[in-house]
Amino acid sequence: MNAYTTEGWSDFAVATVGASAALAGLVFVAVSLNLRVILADAHLPGRAAQTLVLLATPLFVGLPVLVPGQADAALAIELVVVGVLAGGALVRQALPGRRAPEQPVAAWLLTAWVPALAVLVAPVLAGTGVLTGTAGGLYWMPVAVVLALLGGLVNAWALLVEILR
């Protein structure tokens, strides 16, 4: 297994893409079932969007790895684009004015900022590493995947259970 080529990464990518797609789909359905409650709150629609981006990001990080015969430069560009777009959207959603007043600051930092920064930085480092043969390359992908899924699952719990209490 090599951190700078996709050889040996297909099992990780398949598992990531499958889990991410399933979780994002389930949350999408669950949000639609609680849509009235979510839309009635000023902060919950943004948190729902954040959750879907967090759960879908591993899908878009894993898919480029599965493209057979893809050039390293193409993979690098795809990873950087995913990191910038998804991470940028998450950072925008994590701005202080978007925090719900009832959400503790520590919880907001852990569920909004940590995953947002991981999704922004890790794919960019992975793409840059693949392109240059440095910085750990694809070993940054699990960082983005794990933190995105954790952040998404915590948000999903808040959206699906905590809002009904």
Backbone as CSV, one residue per row, in Angstrom:
resi,resn,N_x,N_y,N_z,CA_x,CA_y,CA_z,C_x,C_y,C_z
1,MET,0.852,-1.180,0.000,0.000,0.000,0.000,0.892,1.235,0.000
2,ASN,0.483,2.213,-0.767,1.272,3.414,-0.963,0.383,4.621,-0.681
3,ALA,0.913,5.597,0.003,0.144,6.794,0.332,0.001,7.747,-0.848
4,TYR,0.701,7.487,-1.925,0.738,8.449,-3.028,0.128,7.910,-4.322
5,THR,-0.411,6.699,-4.288,-1.161,6.145,-5.412,-2.410,5.479,-4.848
6,THR,-3.388,5.227,-5.694,-4.641,4.633,-5.225,-4.548,3.123,-5.037
7,GLU,-3.431,2.540,-5.439,-3.269,1.097,-5.284,-3.371,0.713,-3.808
8,GLY,-4.251,-0.213,-3.520,-4.443,-0.664,-2.151,-5.491,0.115,-1.373
9,TRP,-6.036,1.163,-1.945,-7.005,2.004,-1.251,-8.451,1.704,-1.640
10,SER,-8.667,0.778,-2.560,-10.027,0.564,-3.062,-10.973,0.026,-1.983
11,ASP,-10.517,-0.865,-1.125,-11.402,-1.379,-0.069,-11.834,-0.264,0.876
12,PHE,-10.881,0.588,1.260,-11.213,1.728,2.116,-12.219,2.636,1.421
13,ALA,-11.987,2.913,0.153,-12.870,3.810,-0.593,-14.269,3.218,-0.753
14,VAL,-14.359,1.930,-1.044,-15.663,1.289,-1.197,-16.440,1.338,0.117
15,ALA,-15.784,1.020,1.216,-16.445,1.063,2.518,-16.878,2.491,2.862
16,THR,-16.021,3.451,2.579,-16.318,4.855,2.860,-17.510,5.331,2.046
17,VAL,-17.488,5.050,0.762,-18.563,5.503,-0.127,-19.885,4.856,0.278
18,GLY,-19.876,3.566,0.557,-21.108,2.880,0.943,-21.688,3.395,2.243
19,ALA,-20.847,3.525,3.252,-21.318,4.003,4.555,-21.816,5.440,4.458
20,SER,-21.072,6.262,3.760,-21.438,7.667,3.625,-22.768,7.825,2.896
21,ALA,-22.934,7.116,1.797,-24.177,7.221,1.030,-25.372,6.741,1.856
22,ALA,-25.195,5.647,2.566,-26.294,5.123,3.384,-26.679,6.098,4.494
23,LEU,-25.686,6.621,5.207,-25.971,7.546,6.305,-26.586,8.848,5.804
24,ALA,-26.045,9.399,4.736,-26.600,10.641,4.191,-28.032,10.421,3.723
25,GLY,-28.296,9.309,3.098,-29.656,9.014,2.649,-30.632,8.874,3.801
26,LEU,-30.210,8.175,4.845,-31.078,8.005,6.008,-31.361,9.340,6.696
27,VAL,-30.332,10.176,6.819,-30.547,11.479,7.450,-31.435,12.358,6.578
28,PHE,-31.262,12.271,5.274,-32.112,13.046,4.364,-33.580,12.680,4.582
29,VAL,-33.886,11.401,4.668,-35.259,10.947,4.899,-35.735,11.382,6.280
30,ALA,-34.894,11.194,7.288,-35.277,11.549,8.650,-35.527,13.050,8.786
31,VAL,-34.703,13.866,8.140,-34.916,15.315,8.175,-36.243,15.656,7.505
32,SER,-36.546,14.995,6.411,-37.811,15.280,5.726,-39.004,14.914,6.607
33,LEU,-38.869,13.904,7.456,-39.955,13.546,8.364,-40.143,14.576,9.481
34,ASN,-39.078,15.241,9.862,-39.138,16.275,10.913,-39.041,17.679,10.336
35,LEU,-39.376,17.827,9.088,-39.143,19.092,8.390,-39.845,20.282,9.036
36,ARG,-41.074,20.111,9.475,-41.798,21.236,10.096,-41.078,21.735,11.355
37,VAL,-40.640,20.818,12.190,-39.939,21.196,13.422,-38.612,21.866,13.085
38,ILE,-37.896,21.324,12.110,-36.591,21.870,11.730,-36.741,23.268,11.136
39,LEU,-37.719,23.454,10.259,-37.916,24.766,9.626,-38.457,25.816,10.592
40,ALA,-39.071,25.381,11.678,-39.617,26.324,12.659,-38.527,26.976,13.504
41,ASP,-37.332,26.439,13.483,-36.218,26.967,14.271,-35.257,27.718,13.354
42,ALA,-34.715,28.801,13.825,-33.812,29.623,12.997,-32.483,28.931,12.711
43,HIS,-32.005,28.074,13.605,-30.677,27.476,13.459,-30.684,26.050,12.907
44,LEU,-31.795,25.361,12.997,-31.817,23.952,12.607,-31.692,23.689,11.105
45,PRO,-32.239,24.526,10.222,-32.019,24.242,8.790,-30.533,24.255,8.415
46,GLY,-29.789,25.178,8.980,-28.348,25.219,8.731,-27.644,23.999,9.299
47,ARG,-28.097,23.564,10.465,-27.488,22.371,11.061,-27.827,21.124,10.248
48,ALA,-29.022,21.085,9.679,-29.394,19.963,8.816,-28.519,19.952,7.565
49,ALA,-28.304,21.125,6.988,-27.430,21.211,5.813,-26.009,20.802,6.174
50,GLN,-25.536,21.263,7.307,-24.196,20.895,7.782,-24.088,19.388,7.947
51,THR,-25.104,18.768,8.497,-25.103,17.323,8.703,-25.029,16.579,7.374
52,LEU,-25.814,17.015,6.412,-25.801,16.349,5.107,-24.462,16.529,4.397
53,VAL,-23.864,17.702,4.508,-22.545,17.914,3.898,-21.502,17.027,4.595
54,LEU,-21.559,16.962,5.911,-20.606,16.118,6.647,-20.734,14.650,6.260
55,LEU,-21.962,14.176,6.118,-22.157,12.760,5.800,-21.927,12.454,4.324
56,ALA,-22.050,13.444,3.456,-21.823,13.219,2.025,-20.360,13.420,1.635
57,THR,-19.611,14.166,2.406,-18.213,14.430,2.055,-17.384,13.158,1.896
58,PRO,-17.478,12.175,2.796,-16.706,10.949,2.571,-17.046,10.261,1.246
59,LEU,-18.280,10.384,0.812,-18.668,9.846,-0.487,-17.839,10.496,-1.591
60,PHE,-17.737,11.811,-1.546,-17.013,12.538,-2.594,-15.498,12.481,-2.444
61,VAL,-15.026,12.127,-1.261,-13.596,11.894,-1.072,-13.221,10.496,-1.570
62,GLY,-14.124,9.543,-1.370,-13.837,8.161,-1.753,-14.030,7.858,-3.228
63,LEU,-14.978,8.507,-3.873,-15.266,8.211,-5.278,-14.070,8.391,-6.215
64,PRO,-13.307,9.476,-6.106,-12.170,9.625,-7.029,-11.133,8.515,-6.908
65,VAL,-11.006,7.933,-5.741,-10.039,6.854,-5.534,-10.458,5.615,-6.330
66,LEU,-11.742,5.476,-6.589,-12.259,4.293,-7.277,-12.220,4.390,-8.796
67,VAL,-11.847,5.542,-9.331,-11.779,5.697,-10.786,-10.551,4.940,-11.289
68,PRO,-10.770,3.914,-12.118,-9.625,3.112,-12.570,-8.725,3.874,-13.542
69,GLY,-7.422,3.728,-13.346,-6.447,4.308,-14.267,-6.365,5.820,-14.260
70,GLN,-6.917,6.439,-13.246,-6.914,7.905,-13.187,-5.507,8.434,-12.894
71,ALA,-5.143,9.501,-13.542,-3.845,10.137,-13.319,-3.781,10.720,-11.904
72,ASP,-2.591,10.690,-11.317,-2.410,11.248,-9.981,-2.800,12.720,-9.922
73,ALA,-2.504,13.470,-10.971,-2.842,14.899,-10.988,-4.354,15.095,-10.935
74,ALA,-5.097,14.261,-11.642,-6.557,14.371,-11.619,-7.098,14.062,-10.227
75,LEU,-6.585,12.993,-9.619,-7.002,12.638,-8.261,-6.687,13.776,-7.294
76,ALA,-5.511,14.338,-7.425,-5.111,15.438,-6.540,-6.060,16.623,-6.678
77,ILE,-6.379,16.987,-7.898,-7.296,18.114,-8.139,-8.667,17.816,-7.557
78,GLU,-9.164,16.607,-7.770,-10.481,16.238,-7.249,-10.527,16.316,-5.734
79,LEU,-9.504,15.822,-5.070,-9.472,15.873,-3.611,-9.410,17.305,-3.101
80,VAL,-8.609,18.129,-3.746,-8.508,19.535,-3.335,-9.846,20.239,-3.536
81,VAL,-10.490,20.004,-4.663,-11.788,20.639,-4.942,-12.832,20.211,-3.909
82,VAL,-12.886,18.919,-3.590,-13.839,18.444,-2.575,-13.553,19.116,-1.235
83,GLY,-12.297,19.167,-0.848,-11.943,19.794,0.428,-12.323,21.256,0.483
84,VAL,-12.021,21.981,-0.576,-12.310,23.422,-0.600,-13.821,23.678,-0.607
85,LEU,-14.557,22.952,-1.449,-16.003,23.187,-1.537,-16.738,22.747,-0.267
86,ALA,-16.515,21.503,0.152,-17.215,21.005,1.343,-16.726,21.719,2.599
87,GLY,-15.412,21.851,2.727,-14.862,22.532,3.894,-15.281,23.985,3.960
88,GLY,-15.280,24.658,2.817,-15.725,26.053,2.781,-17.173,26.204,3.209
89,ALA,-18.036,25.301,2.729,-19.450,25.342,3.127,-19.599,25.095,4.625
90,LEU,-18.816,24.167,5.153,-18.901,23.858,6.585,-18.348,24.990,7.443
91,VAL,-17.261,25.601,7.015,-16.705,26.737,7.765,-17.706,27.893,7.780
92,ARG,-18.334,28.137,6.647,-19.352,29.199,6.581,-20.495,28.903,7.551
93,GLN,-20.904,27.647,7.616,-21.989,27.252,8.516,-21.558,27.297,9.976
94,ALA,-20.264,27.207,10.239,-19.757,27.186,11.615,-19.461,28.576,12.170
95,LEU,-19.719,29.601,11.412,-19.439,30.959,11.889,-20.223,31.235,13.176
96,PRO,-19.662,32.054,14.056,-20.272,32.262,15.381,-21.744,32.672,15.352
97,GLY,-22.164,33.474,14.406,-23.557,33.910,14.357,-24.537,32.800,14.044
98,ARG,-24.048,31.670,13.591,-24.924,30.537,13.243,-25.080,29.540,14.384
99,ARG,-24.377,29.755,15.480,-24.494,28.854,16.637,-25.801,29.135,17.359
100,ALA,-26.542,28.081,17.649,-27.772,28.222,18.425,-27.417,28.636,19.847
101,PRO,-28.151,29.571,20.431,-27.822,30.044,21.782,-27.812,28.930,22.826
102,GLU,-28.647,27.909,22.634,-28.703,26.818,23.613,-27.569,25.811,23.447
103,GLN,-26.803,25.915,22.361,-25.690,24.993,22.140,-24.452,25.509,22.880
104,PRO,-23.902,24.704,23.789,-22.700,25.137,24.510,-21.538,25.391,23.534
105,VAL,-20.702,26.345,23.880,-19.584,26.721,23.011,-18.666,25.526,22.759
106,ALA,-18.372,24.740,23.785,-17.489,23.578,23.611,-18.095,22.571,22.632
107,ALA,-19.391,22.335,22.750,-20.067,21.409,21.831,-20.051,21.973,20.411
108,TRP,-20.239,23.261,20.279,-20.216,23.913,18.966,-18.833,23.790,18.334
109,LEU,-17.789,23.996,19.124,-16.430,23.854,18.596,-16.160,22.426,18.140
110,LEU,-16.592,21.449,18.939,-16.336,20.045,18.608,-17.193,19.532,17.452
111,THR,-18.432,20.010,17.346,-19.320,19.476,16.305,-19.353,20.325,15.043
112,ALA,-18.900,21.558,15.127,-18.932,22.427,13.943,-17.530,22.713,13.413
113,TRP,-16.660,23.210,14.285,-15.346,23.653,13.808,-14.366,22.527,13.550
114,VAL,-14.288,21.550,14.436,-13.328,20.461,14.231,-13.619,19.699,12.940
115,PRO,-14.874,19.253,12.707,-15.136,18.574,11.431,-14.961,19.488,10.221
116,ALA,-15.355,20.754,10.354,-15.220,21.687,9.222,-13.762,21.853,8.827
117,LEU,-12.906,22.034,9.801,-11.484,22.201,9.498,-10.868,20.909,8.968
118,ALA,-11.297,19.769,9.516,-10.786,18.489,9.013,-11.196,18.261,7.570
119,VAL,-12.449,18.575,7.249,-12.946,18.393,5.881,-12.287,19.384,4.932
120,LEU,-11.936,20.550,5.411,-11.257,21.540,4.580,-9.791,21.170,4.368
121,VAL,-9.085,20.839,5.433,-7.636,20.675,5.373,-7.200,19.285,4.906
122,ALA,-7.812,18.224,5.427,-7.321,16.867,5.147,-7.371,16.494,3.661
123,PRO,-8.478,16.731,2.933,-8.452,16.400,1.504,-7.467,17.260,0.705
124,VAL,-7.290,18.509,1.120,-6.317,19.380,0.446,-4.909,18.831,0.667
125,LEU,-4.598,18.415,1.885,-3.289,17.810,2.154,-3.124,16.488,1.406
126,ALA,-4.193,15.695,1.349,-4.129,14.421,0.618,-3.863,14.679,-0.862
127,GLY,-4.597,15.606,-1.442,-4.402,15.924,-2.861,-3.032,16.494,-3.137
128,THR,-2.596,17.400,-2.292,-1.267,17.989,-2.448,-0.191,16.915,-2.287
129,GLY,-0.394,16.028,-1.323,0.566,14.954,-1.102,0.640,13.987,-2.264
130,VAL,-0.505,13.659,-2.868,-0.509,12.775,-4.036,0.249,13.427,-5.186
131,LEU,0.038,14.717,-5.356,0.670,15.441,-6.458,2.177,15.586,-6.262
132,THR,2.604,15.807,-5.031,4.026,16.085,-4.768,4.782,14.898,-4.188
133,GLY,4.076,13.863,-3.767,4.735,12.720,-3.135,5.214,13.028,-1.735
134,THR,4.546,13.961,-1.065,4.931,14.362,0.293,3.694,14.452,1.180
135,ALA,3.883,14.913,2.389,2.817,15.296,3.328,1.894,14.151,3.737
136,GLY,2.261,12.913,3.475,1.428,11.800,3.905,0.391,11.353,2.897
137,GLY,0.185,12.130,1.852,-0.709,11.735,0.774,-2.075,11.270,1.238
138,LEU,-2.480,10.094,0.768,-3.826,9.579,1.025,-4.069,9.205,2.488
139,TYR,-3.033,9.187,3.299,-3.255,8.907,4.710,-4.027,10.030,5.407
140,TRP,-4.251,11.135,4.740,-5.099,12.197,5.275,-6.583,11.898,5.049
141,MET,-6.886,11.003,4.118,-8.288,10.682,3.845,-9.016,10.119,5.067
142,PRO,-8.451,9.160,5.799,-9.171,8.669,6.983,-9.450,9.760,8.014
143,VAL,-8.584,10.745,8.119,-8.819,11.860,9.048,-10.099,12.587,8.658
144,ALA,-10.213,12.937,7.383,-11.407,13.635,6.905,-12.644,12.767,7.058
145,VAL,-12.527,11.513,6.695,-13.685,10.600,6.735,-14.176,10.401,8.167
146,VAL,-13.282,10.078,9.078,-13.688,9.802,10.458,-14.290,11.040,11.113
147,LEU,-13.652,12.182,10.974,-14.174,13.389,11.631,-15.463,13.877,10.976
148,ALA,-15.594,13.719,9.672,-16.841,14.091,9.003,-17.978,13.181,9.463
149,LEU,-17.734,11.881,9.507,-18.783,10.958,9.945,-19.149,11.180,11.415
150,LEU,-18.160,11.390,12.269,-18.461,11.669,13.685,-19.279,12.943,13.840
151,GLY,-18.844,14.005,13.179,-19.596,15.265,13.244,-20.999,15.107,12.697
152,GLY,-21.126,14.394,11.596,-22.442,14.178,11.002,-23.349,13.355,11.891
153,LEU,-22.807,12.326,12.537,-23.624,11.490,13.411,-24.072,12.234,14.668
154,VAL,-23.189,13.042,15.222,-23.574,13.848,16.394,-24.678,14.828,16.007
155,ASN,-24.519,15.486,14.866,-25.556,16.408,14.402,-26.856,15.673,14.101
156,ALA,-26.751,14.495,13.511,-27.951,13.714,13.196,-28.717,13.389,14.474
157,TRP,-27.989,13.017,15.515,-28.635,12.732,16.796,-29.374,13.973,17.301
158,ALA,-28.730,15.111,17.239,-29.370,16.345,17.701,-30.604,16.671,16.865
159,LEU,-30.509,16.466,15.560,-31.635,16.778,14.677,-32.797,15.810,14.837
160,LEU,-32.497,14.567,15.111,-33.543,13.551,15.097,-34.105,13.225,16.470
161,VAL,-33.332,13.467,17.520,-33.797,13.095,18.855,-33.941,14.321,19.752
162,GLU,-32.887,15.122,19.832,-32.888,16.236,20.764,-33.957,17.295,20.458
163,ILE,-34.268,17.501,19.181,-35.242,18.538,18.848,-36.664,18.154,19.249
164,LEU,-36.905,16.873,19.457,-38.238,16.421,19.827,-38.441,16.368,21.327
165,ARG,-37.407,16.670,22.100,-37.536,16.650,23.573,-38.163,17.908,24.072
